[in-house]
Amino acid sequence: MRTGIILICAWYISAIFNAEAAGKPFDIRTARATIEKLAPLHKRMASPNPGEWLSMHAEAGQTFEEYVVSRPRRPTAERNIIYIQPLGDFTREQSNIVCQTAEYLEHYFNVPVRICKARPLSEIPEKARRTHPFWGDKQILTTYVLHEMLKPELPKDAAVFISFTAEDLWPGKDWNFVFGQASLRERVGVWSIYRNGNPAAGSNEYKSCLARTLKTAVHETGHMFSMKHCTAYECCMCGSNSREESDRRPLALCPECMAKICWATNANAEERYRSLMAYCEKNGLEKEAVFFKKSIKILVTEPEPEGKAQ
């Protein structure tokens, strides 16, 4: 056991110096300082209410340091593109949201995003479909999409390969539905716009559908970069059991999870926030834009010299 601990510590120390030698804009020492600066902006996770995710799933969470020593999946020089695979038909408004989501993923993860040619629903066999026994919703089995459709077609230069559909999803067993599902190690994932509202019903409904879709997209992509559910803060990486619970979660990552993304994707925290703020301002996500602006202000504000604080 002690040998394993020594090996992990040695790798962690090596990661610090390798990052600094490579000139990474967000090395491990910078990460911890940034987390501490941003923490006051974020709300700590309270005890869950009955029926919420953490009341039904015992999860330990994952600090930034735990993420680093887990040897996470991350973009590399050879695998540095997010591929989006549309599955089935979309309305004009839904197609627009797919394109806006692809743009947001580029800002969020600091890697290029490419949208592939859509694949028809006819490729999904009856064994991977069902009609929900109580609600009557037609659903697609997520594990079939992940393992039978995406994994065999994974592009060699893909950081991750994600299917996007307007169909409802369920993962099998005793589950009713999921907003999306992804593998922490196999670089494949799938998410659905089905439960995000009708983007053709007006501008407010469109923005609501977009925000919900962005949350699912970055959450599932985060999993594909080996990020576990967050249990420390109200965060986009928190698990959710319902639309109501998911809607309460912010689009932004908590400081611990934000540090994971910056470290994994070689991103500068301030530049990342500026890019996300500009996207949100352009697309009418005012509350999110204000939050990113506050984050930037904290990062660029120099601390008061010792002895001069008021």
Kinemage of the C-alpha trace (Angstrom):
@kinemage 1
@onewidth
@group {chain A} dominant
@subgroup {mainchain}
@vectorlist {calphas} color= white
{ca met a 1} P 0.000 0.000 0.000
{ca arg a 2} L 2.790 2.452 0.908
{ca thr a 3} L 4.494 1.694 -2.417
{ca gly a 4} L 1.309 2.728 -4.264
{ca ile a 5} L 1.094 5.981 -2.313
{ca ile a 6} L 4.751 6.766 -3.031
{ca leu a 7} L 4.214 6.141 -6.748
{ca ile a 8} L 1.160 8.438 -6.839
{ca cys a 9} L 3.010 11.196 -4.980
{ca ala a 10} L 6.010 10.852 -7.285
{ca trp a 11} L 3.774 11.122 -10.341
{ca tyr a 12} L 1.982 14.155 -8.864
{ca ile a 13} L 5.297 15.960 -8.237
{ca ser a 14} L 6.458 15.011 -11.725
{ca ala a 15} L 3.238 16.467 -13.161
{ca ile a 16} L 3.963 19.808 -11.521
{ca phe a 17} L 7.418 20.117 -13.017
{ca asn a 18} L 6.458 18.675 -16.407
{ca ala a 19} L 3.619 21.206 -16.654
{ca glu a 20} L 5.901 24.084 -15.746
{ca ala a 21} L 8.612 22.903 -18.118
{ca ala a 22} L 6.058 22.806 -20.942
{ca gly a 23} L 4.944 26.350 -20.117
{ca lys a 24} L 1.344 25.377 -19.396
{ca pro a 25} L -0.769 28.462 -18.616
{ca phe a 26} L -2.582 26.586 -15.844
{ca asp a 27} L -0.170 24.410 -13.892
{ca ile a 28} L -1.006 22.641 -10.656
{ca arg a 29} L 0.336 25.341 -8.331
{ca thr a 30} L -1.600 28.033 -10.203
{ca ala a 31} L -4.714 25.849 -10.033
{ca arg a 32} L -4.906 25.749 -6.247
{ca ala a 33} L -4.408 29.531 -5.962
{ca thr a 34} L -7.127 30.107 -8.573
{ca ile a 35} L -9.540 27.756 -6.794
{ca glu a 36} L -9.103 29.672 -3.555
{ca lys a 37} L -9.712 33.040 -5.264
{ca leu a 38} L -12.905 31.877 -6.973
{ca ala a 39} L -14.406 29.862 -4.092
{ca pro a 40} L -16.337 32.814 -2.521
{ca leu a 41} L -18.405 33.137 -5.725
{ca his a 42} L -19.731 29.593 -5.467
{ca lys a 43} L -22.400 28.047 -3.258
{ca arg a 44} L -21.465 24.981 -1.239
{ca met a 45} L -23.637 21.889 -1.693
{ca ala a 46} L -26.306 21.535 0.991
{ca ser a 47} L -27.735 18.260 2.285
{ca pro a 48} L -29.915 16.757 -0.450
{ca asn a 49} L -33.696 16.697 -0.271
{ca pro a 50} L -35.543 13.387 -0.616
{ca gly a 51} L -35.527 12.203 -4.218
{ca glu a 52} L -32.544 14.310 -5.267
{ca trp a 53} L -29.474 12.715 -6.795
{ca leu a 54} L -27.255 12.578 -3.713
{ca ser a 55} L -30.089 11.223 -1.576
{ca met a 56} L -30.122 8.140 -3.801
{ca his a 57} L -26.503 7.831 -4.962
{ca ala a 58} L -23.620 7.672 -2.500
{ca glu a 59} L -20.819 9.619 -4.201
{ca ala a 60} L -17.561 10.837 -2.671
{ca gly a 61} L -16.894 13.578 -5.208
{ca gln a 62} L -13.489 14.447 -6.654
{ca thr a 63} L -11.101 17.272 -5.780
{ca phe a 64} L -8.796 18.836 -8.340
{ca glu a 65} L -5.797 16.970 -6.886
{ca glu a 66} L -7.665 13.657 -6.980
{ca tyr a 67} L -8.508 14.307 -10.610
{ca val a 68} L -4.879 14.962 -11.535
{ca val a 69} L -3.516 11.782 -9.904
{ca ser a 70} L -6.259 9.661 -11.523
{ca arg a 71} L -4.450 10.013 -14.893
{ca pro a 72} L -7.617 11.340 -16.591
{ca arg a 73} L -8.567 11.156 -20.223
{ca arg a 74} L -7.653 14.492 -21.769
{ca pro a 75} L -6.952 15.960 -25.216
{ca thr a 76} L -3.548 15.120 -26.673
{ca ala a 77} L -1.601 16.195 -29.749
{ca glu a 78} L -3.028 13.156 -31.581
{ca arg a 79} L -6.559 13.272 -30.115
{ca asn a 80} L -7.691 16.864 -29.927
{ca ile a 81} L -11.112 17.197 -31.611
{ca ile a 82} L -14.626 16.923 -30.188
{ca tyr a 83} L -16.863 15.201 -32.745
{ca ile a 84} L -20.648 15.598 -32.572
{ca gln a 85} L -22.707 12.886 -34.268
{ca pro a 86} L -26.330 13.971 -34.866
{ca leu a 87} L -28.750 11.041 -34.671
{ca gly a 88} L -32.211 11.261 -36.230
{ca asp a 89} L -34.179 14.317 -37.346
{ca phe a 90} L -34.191 17.825 -35.873
{ca thr a 91} L -36.404 20.856 -36.371
{ca arg a 92} L -34.797 24.060 -37.640
{ca glu a 93} L -34.647 25.472 -34.103
{ca gln a 94} L -33.207 22.259 -32.705
{ca ser a 95} L -30.559 22.240 -35.448
{ca asn a 96} L -29.624 25.800 -34.508
{ca ile a 97} L -29.186 24.699 -30.895
{ca val a 98} L -26.915 21.856 -32.004
{ca cys a 99} L -24.704 24.376 -33.812
{ca gln a 100} L -24.702 26.807 -30.865
{ca thr a 101} L -23.845 23.955 -28.517
{ca ala a 102} L -20.910 22.961 -30.709
{ca glu a 103} L -19.637 26.553 -30.545
{ca tyr a 104} L -20.006 26.633 -26.760
{ca leu a 105} L -18.098 23.358 -26.383
{ca glu a 106} L -15.148 24.931 -28.202
{ca his a 107} L -15.042 27.813 -25.711
{ca tyr a 108} L -15.640 25.512 -22.745
{ca phe a 109} L -13.023 22.852 -23.503
{ca asn a 110} L -10.466 24.792 -25.571
{ca val a 111} L -10.508 22.290 -28.460
{ca pro a 112} L -11.985 22.311 -31.996
{ca val a 113} L -15.491 20.856 -32.501
{ca arg a 114} L -16.737 19.219 -35.700
{ca ile a 115} L -20.310 18.203 -36.517
{ca cys a 116} L -20.580 14.968 -38.508
{ca lys a 117} L -23.195 14.029 -41.105
{ca ala a 118} L -26.405 12.933 -39.366
{ca arg a 119} L -27.193 9.226 -39.025
{ca pro a 120} L -30.821 8.043 -39.364
{ca leu a 121} L -32.828 6.485 -36.543
{ca ser a 122} L -33.383 3.462 -38.798
{ca glu a 123} L -29.880 2.322 -37.770
{ca ile a 124} L -31.168 1.582 -34.272
{ca pro a 125} L -32.716 -1.909 -34.037
{ca glu a 126} L -35.883 -2.786 -32.136
{ca lys a 127} L -33.859 -4.392 -29.331
{ca ala a 128} L -32.454 -0.920 -28.545
{ca arg a 129} L -35.849 0.830 -28.487
{ca arg a 130} L -38.831 0.867 -26.156
{ca thr a 131} L -42.032 2.689 -25.360
{ca his a 132} L -42.006 3.789 -21.724
{ca pro a 133} L -44.474 1.488 -19.877
{ca phe a 134} L -46.238 4.355 -18.045
{ca trp a 135} L -45.591 7.569 -19.972
{ca gly a 136} L -45.717 6.240 -23.530
{ca asp a 137} L -42.544 8.074 -24.629
{ca lys a 138} L -40.561 6.334 -27.359
{ca gln a 139} L -36.978 5.885 -26.141
{ca ile a 140} L -33.528 4.832 -27.355
{ca leu a 141} L -31.156 2.677 -25.317
{ca thr a 142} L -28.066 4.738 -24.503
{ca thr a 143} L -25.733 1.758 -24.135
{ca tyr a 144} L -26.468 0.686 -27.711
{ca val a 145} L -25.583 4.145 -29.029
{ca leu a 146} L -22.372 4.238 -26.967
{ca his a 147} L -21.039 0.751 -27.601
{ca glu a 148} L -22.568 -0.346 -30.911
{ca met a 149} L -22.704 2.917 -32.864
{ca leu a 150} L -20.065 5.302 -31.540
{ca lys a 151} L -17.261 3.165 -30.158
{ca pro a 152} L -16.646 1.204 -33.420
{ca glu a 153} L -16.593 4.487 -35.398
{ca leu a 154} L -14.449 6.519 -32.979
{ca pro a 155} L -12.230 8.803 -35.120
{ca lys a 156} L -8.506 8.411 -34.486
{ca asp a 157} L -8.098 12.123 -33.751
{ca ala a 158} L -11.154 12.348 -31.470
{ca ala a 159} L -10.719 13.636 -27.956
{ca val a 160} L -14.347 12.578 -27.533
{ca phe a 161} L -17.161 11.400 -29.812
{ca ile a 162} L -20.687 12.474 -28.813
{ca ser a 163} L -24.055 11.608 -30.282
{ca phe a 164} L -26.763 14.275 -30.161
{ca thr a 165} L -30.432 13.348 -30.631
{ca ala a 166} L -33.935 14.753 -30.292
{ca glu a 167} L -35.173 11.339 -29.127
{ca asp a 168} L -35.717 10.414 -25.483
{ca leu a 169} L -33.056 8.242 -23.832
{ca trp a 170} L -32.997 5.497 -21.228
{ca pro a 171} L -29.977 3.490 -19.989
{ca gly a 172} L -31.752 0.206 -19.264
{ca lys a 173} L -32.438 -1.643 -16.019
{ca asp a 174} L -34.842 0.223 -13.722
{ca trp a 175} L -34.260 3.735 -15.076
{ca asn a 176} L -37.053 5.884 -16.491
{ca phe a 177} L -34.871 8.193 -18.591
{ca val a 178} L -31.586 10.108 -18.681
{ca phe a 179} L -30.707 13.515 -20.125
{ca gly a 180} L -27.440 11.999 -21.340
{ca gln a 181} L -24.836 9.359 -20.604
{ca ala a 182} L -21.075 9.130 -21.172
{ca ser a 183} L -18.135 6.867 -20.492
{ca leu a 184} L -15.347 8.181 -18.239
{ca arg a 185} L -12.750 6.114 -20.123
{ca glu a 186} L -13.956 5.190 -23.613
{ca arg a 187} L -14.405 8.757 -24.969
{ca val a 188} L -17.989 8.244 -26.176
{ca gly a 189} L -21.215 9.842 -24.995
{ca val a 190} L -24.792 10.620 -25.971
{ca trp a 191} L -27.214 13.360 -24.940
{ca ser a 192} L -30.758 14.352 -25.831
{ca ile a 193} L -32.667 17.574 -26.418
{ca tyr a 194} L -35.996 15.758 -25.888
{ca arg a 195} L -36.681 17.004 -22.333
{ca asn a 196} L -35.273 20.511 -22.797
{ca gly a 197} L -38.464 22.232 -23.943
{ca asn a 198} L -39.748 23.499 -27.286
{ca pro a 199} L -37.294 26.014 -28.799
{ca ala a 200} L -39.889 27.009 -31.430
{ca ala a 201} L -42.336 28.338 -28.797
{ca gly a 202} L -40.727 31.788 -28.465
{ca ser a 203} L -37.490 33.522 -27.520
{ca asn a 204} L -37.682 32.695 -23.807
{ca glu a 205} L -38.374 29.039 -24.531
{ca tyr a 206} L -35.534 28.990 -27.040
{ca lys a 207} L -33.056 30.394 -24.499
{ca ser a 208} L -34.282 27.946 -21.856
{ca cys a 209} L -33.826 25.015 -24.236
{ca leu a 210} L -30.363 26.273 -25.203
{ca ala a 211} L -29.230 26.660 -21.580
{ca arg a 212} L -30.492 23.187 -20.680
{ca thr a 213} L -28.782 21.674 -23.715
{ca leu a 214} L -25.498 23.410 -22.914
{ca lys a 215} L -25.626 22.054 -19.358
{ca thr a 216} L -26.103 18.483 -20.534
{ca ala a 217} L -23.462 18.832 -23.237
{ca val a 218} L -20.688 20.118 -20.993
{ca his a 219} L -21.672 17.770 -18.147
{ca glu a 220} L -21.446 14.642 -20.313
{ca thr a 221} L -18.299 15.846 -22.066
{ca gly a 222} L -16.786 16.495 -18.657
{ca his a 223} L -17.401 12.836 -17.821
{ca met a 224} L -15.551 11.856 -20.989
{ca phe a 225} L -12.573 13.815 -19.675
{ca ser a 226} L -12.780 11.581 -16.571
{ca met a 227} L -14.523 14.144 -14.351
{ca lys a 228} L -16.765 12.616 -11.689
{ca his a 229} L -19.930 14.164 -10.296
{ca cys a 230} L -19.296 17.156 -8.075
{ca thr a 231} L -20.492 16.900 -4.470
{ca ala a 232} L -18.752 19.970 -3.011
{ca tyr a 233} L -20.556 22.882 -4.727
{ca glu a 234} L -23.631 23.728 -6.758
{ca cys a 235} L -21.967 22.954 -10.080
{ca cys a 236} L -22.687 21.926 -13.640
{ca met a 237} L -21.024 18.586 -12.847
{ca cys a 238} L -23.565 17.727 -10.107
{ca gly a 239} L -25.795 14.733 -10.724
{ca ser a 240} L -29.533 15.387 -11.212
{ca asn a 241} L -32.558 13.117 -10.890
{ca ser a 242} L -35.115 15.468 -12.427
{ca arg a 243} L -35.586 18.480 -14.672
{ca glu a 244} L -36.323 20.614 -11.600
{ca glu a 245} L -33.059 19.586 -9.926
{ca ser a 246} L -31.063 20.086 -13.123
{ca asp a 247} L -32.563 23.555 -13.664
{ca arg a 248} L -31.292 24.639 -10.242
{ca arg a 249} L -27.716 23.813 -11.183
{ca pro a 250} L -25.589 26.566 -12.723
{ca leu a 251} L -24.132 26.407 -16.197
{ca ala a 252} L -20.730 27.294 -14.726
{ca leu a 253} L -18.352 24.853 -13.119
{ca cys a 254} L -17.335 25.185 -9.483
{ca pro a 255} L -13.694 26.230 -8.885
{ca glu a 256} L -12.498 22.640 -8.355
{ca cys a 257} L -14.073 21.384 -11.589
{ca met a 258} L -13.068 24.499 -13.538
{ca ala a 259} L -9.455 23.826 -12.524
{ca lys a 260} L -9.742 20.267 -13.861
{ca ile a 261} L -10.823 21.533 -17.280
{ca cys a 262} L -8.130 24.220 -17.470
{ca trp a 263} L -5.430 21.746 -16.457
{ca ala a 264} L -6.681 18.996 -18.796
{ca thr a 265} L -7.150 21.226 -21.854
{ca asn a 266} L -4.188 23.585 -21.438
{ca ala a 267} L -6.486 26.596 -20.981
{ca asn a 268} L -5.913 29.940 -19.314
{ca ala a 269} L -8.664 30.527 -16.737
{ca glu a 270} L -9.140 34.248 -17.412
{ca glu a 271} L -9.171 33.838 -21.193
{ca arg a 272} L -11.624 30.953 -20.860
{ca tyr a 273} L -14.016 33.055 -18.787
{ca arg a 274} L -13.785 35.943 -21.269
{ca ser a 275} L -14.652 33.613 -24.121
{ca leu a 276} L -17.617 32.127 -22.237
{ca met a 277} L -18.849 35.587 -21.217
{ca ala a 278} L -18.778 36.795 -24.820
{ca tyr a 279} L -20.720 33.719 -25.960
{ca cys a 280} L -23.385 34.198 -23.277
{ca glu a 281} L -23.758 37.922 -24.054
{ca lys a 282} L -24.188 37.133 -27.750
{ca asn a 283} L -26.828 34.462 -27.097
{ca gly a 284} L -28.927 36.248 -24.481
{ca leu a 285} L -27.794 34.225 -21.457
{ca glu a 286} L -27.577 37.313 -19.250
{ca lys a 287} L -27.325 35.668 -15.820
{ca glu a 288} L -24.507 33.405 -16.973
{ca ala a 289} L -22.655 36.305 -18.624
{ca val a 290} L -22.780 38.294 -15.368
{ca phe a 291} L -21.362 35.366 -13.421
{ca phe a 292} L -18.447 34.907 -15.820
{ca lys a 293} L -17.777 38.663 -15.641
{ca lys a 294} L -17.595 38.454 -11.831
{ca ser a 295} L -15.167 35.533 -12.140
{ca ile a 296} L -12.913 37.554 -14.434
{ca lys a 297} L -12.935 40.500 -12.019
{ca ile a 298} L -11.791 38.286 -9.156
{ca leu a 299} L -8.995 36.766 -11.226
{ca val a 300} L -7.584 40.095 -12.424
{ca thr a 301} L -7.852 41.909 -9.081
{ca glu a 302} L -4.520 42.016 -7.297
{ca pro a 303} L -4.596 41.339 -3.539
{ca glu a 304} L -4.005 44.270 -1.207
{ca pro a 305} L -0.355 44.556 -0.103
{ca glu a 306} L 0.137 43.270 3.416
{ca gly a 307} L -0.472 46.003 5.992
{ca lys a 308} L -2.592 48.137 3.626
{ca ala a 309} L -5.864 46.275 3.775
{ca gln a 310} L -8.770 48.460 4.932
